[in-house]
């Protein structure tokens, strides 16, 4: 499960580098991932998640426990 956000499900996608002459070569777009520790008060323990910057904003908005529940429902978080 490398380079995948555990909250939002963002992952590496491919696209093209486009030169000035409009010549195209393949490249990858990588998500902005961070490995962060979060305290879950419902469980009274710390969890380590690999989250993107958008995932951090989601956690700030919903809270870490609700964000993890929603991610598990979407299939993004297969293990706590």
BELCORCOR-V105905 format. One record per helix or strand of 2 or more residues. SS is the DSSP state (2 for helix, 1 for strand). FROM is the first residue (numbers start at 1). TO is the last residue. Records with the same first field share a line. If there is no record, write none. Layout:
SS = FROM-TO, FROM-TO
This chain:
1 = 13-18, 24-29, 33-40, 45-52
2 = 53-62, 64-74
